Amino acid sequence: MTYKVALIGYGYWGPKLARNFLNSNNFEITCIVDKSLTNINKARQVFPTSNFYKNYKMVKVDEIDLVVICSPTKFHHEMAKFFLKSNHVLVEKPLSLNTKKVIELESFAKKNSKLLFVDYPFIFSGSINFIYKIIKNGKYGKLLEIESFREQAPVRNDADVVWDLGVHDISILKYLLNSAPIKVKGLKYNTAKIKKKDTAYINLLYKDNLKVFIKNSWISPVKIRLIKFKFQKAIITCDENEPIYKIKIYKKSNKYSTRYKLEVPDIDNSEPLYNLVSYISKSITKNQNPIFAKNFNASITKVLEKI
Ligand SMILES: NC(=O)c1ccc[n+]([C@@H]2O[C@H](COP(=O)([O-])OP(=O)(O)OC[C@H]3O[C@@H](n4cnc5c(N)ncnc54)[C@H](O)[C@@H]3O)[C@@H](O)[C@H]2O)c1
């Protein structure tokens, strides 16, 4: 079965999503919307047979199965609400900057029997799914602490660094732990003269005394995407900047040891966006959406709002 896709927004991230839908046998991009003629012309070169519009209301919803919204964040809610009446919808992160609006979209999708997906790419990465299994099977004992460092990214003017980068950390935590933090503390500030806060330090406390520390910053000369998972018997690092060896397991020889034995496991290195596209295809075919069930998005947005 080939599902027909309308893509809204062909700026920086839109072409990356488009490439992954193009590489899938299960989807065909038949319609692209962008208010910029320059970007429409770029899209036309890759998808010459698609239909092109400047206004999303021109999309013929009856001819589309899935709408992919990759416009600036301020349009996500109105566009998602418009399309969820007739289509399944994938929205870029963050879904909205307001928990009430997210709950409204989640209920609206349910009421209309449509599936709502959000692009939190890391929860579809082989590395995070490797950690998911380790937490589940308890191989290295209790998880005591998580530290995440996410630095350097394009500065945005419609959402601050926590909504832009912190959303990745909070979505990963929600996926891995399937719970919300008991305590949330955040410090956001500017280090550069820009409209939105560019740096944040976040402390979270989860059940069983699991402590989480997150540093997010757009302003950094080096790109960092590093998470450390500290278990009783090992520290596991997850470095998304590494091309192949993203996961490293530093095993402790005993509980009190500060010396480690390094193990580098084989992990699934397929592109997270491709895995997301495959997940969406399966979800539409089976009419099920297990990852995004039970107000997954609302729970993430609630934490981001508290920070
Ligand atoms: N998942 C990720 O890791 C990731 C990475 C980057 C960006 N994003 C998200 O993707 C979204 C878009 O970000 P971007 O960096 O591609 O932005 P961008 O500004 O580069 O692209 C947005 C595109 O939308 C078009 N557009 C704007 N208003 C429109 C409207 N009303 N109707 C139709 N088209 C419109 C613009 O012309 C532009 O081509 C944001 O929500 C951002 O947070 C996600």
The ligand as a MOL file (V3000), in Angstrom:
LIG
                    3D

  0  0  0     0  0            999 V3000
M  V30 BEGIN CTAB
M  V30 COUNTS 44 48 0 0 0
M  V30 BEGIN ATOM
M  V30 1 N 13.1660 17.0990 14.6470 0
M  V30 2 C 14.2710 17.8390 14.5790 0
M  V30 3 O 15.3560 17.4160 14.9950 0
M  V30 4 C 14.1710 19.2090 13.9610 0
M  V30 5 C 15.2990 19.8360 13.4410 0
M  V30 6 C 15.1290 21.1060 12.8640 0
M  V30 7 C 13.8820 21.7040 12.8520 0
M  V30 8 N 12.8230 21.0720 13.3980 0 CHG=1
M  V30 9 C 11.4910 21.7060 13.4560 0
M  V30 10 O 10.9700 21.8600 12.1290 0
M  V30 11 C 10.1510 23.0260 12.0590 0
M  V30 12 C 10.6410 23.8750 10.9090 0
M  V30 13 O 11.9730 24.2510 11.1770 0
M  V30 14 P 12.9680 24.6530 9.9970 0
M  V30 15 O 14.2990 24.7840 10.6330 0
M  V30 16 O 12.8020 23.7530 8.8420 0 CHG=-1
M  V30 17 O 12.4080 26.1170 9.6540 0
M  V30 18 P 12.5980 26.9190 8.2970 0
M  V30 19 O 12.2230 28.3200 8.6000 0
M  V30 20 O 13.9240 26.6250 7.6910 0
M  V30 21 O 11.4900 26.2900 7.3260 0
M  V30 22 C 10.1190 26.5300 7.4880 0
M  V30 23 C 9.4740 26.5290 6.1040 0
M  V30 24 O 8.0740 26.7540 6.2750 0
M  V30 25 C 7.6740 27.7390 5.3390 0
M  V30 26 N 6.5060 28.4300 5.8930 0
M  V30 27 C 6.4680 29.3690 6.8610 0
M  V30 28 N 5.2060 29.7340 7.1230 0
M  V30 29 C 4.4210 28.9850 6.3110 0
M  V30 30 C 3.0160 28.9150 6.1120 0
M  V30 31 N 2.1660 29.6510 6.8310 0
M  V30 32 N 2.5490 28.0540 5.1800 0
M  V30 33 C 3.3930 27.2940 4.4270 0
M  V30 34 N 4.7470 27.3320 4.5770 0
M  V30 35 C 5.2410 28.1580 5.5170 0
M  V30 36 C 8.8670 28.6470 5.1650 0
M  V30 37 O 8.8070 29.3660 3.9450 0
M  V30 38 C 10.0160 27.6490 5.2020 0
M  V30 39 O 10.2970 27.1380 3.9250 0
M  V30 40 C 10.2720 23.6950 13.4310 0
M  V30 41 O 9.1400 23.3740 14.2030 0
M  V30 42 C 11.5260 23.0950 14.0470 0
M  V30 43 O 11.4880 23.0370 15.4530 0
M  V30 44 C 12.9460 19.8370 13.9330 0
M  V30 END ATOM
M  V30 BEGIN BOND
M  V30 1 1 1 2
M  V30 2 2 2 3
M  V30 3 1 2 4
M  V30 4 1 4 5
M  V30 5 2 4 44
M  V30 6 2 5 6
M  V30 7 1 6 7
M  V30 8 2 7 8
M  V30 9 1 8 9
M  V30 10 1 8 44
M  V30 11 1 9 10
M  V30 12 1 9 42
M  V30 13 1 10 11
M  V30 14 1 11 12
M  V30 15 1 11 40
M  V30 16 1 12 13
M  V30 17 1 13 14
M  V30 18 2 14 15
M  V30 19 1 14 16
M  V30 20 1 14 17
M  V30 21 1 17 18
M  V30 22 2 18 19
M  V30 23 1 18 20
M  V30 24 1 18 21
M  V30 25 1 21 22
M  V30 26 1 22 23
M  V30 27 1 23 24
M  V30 28 1 23 38
M  V30 29 1 24 25
M  V30 30 1 25 26
M  V30 31 1 25 36
M  V30 32 1 26 27
M  V30 33 1 26 35
M  V30 34 2 27 28
M  V30 35 1 28 29
M  V30 36 1 29 30
M  V30 37 2 29 35
M  V30 38 1 30 31
M  V30 39 2 30 32
M  V30 40 1 32 33
M  V30 41 2 33 34
M  V30 42 1 34 35
M  V30 43 1 36 37
M  V30 44 1 36 38
M  V30 45 1 38 39
M  V30 46 1 40 41
M  V30 47 1 40 42
M  V30 48 1 42 43
M  V30 END BOND
M  V30 END CTAB
M  END
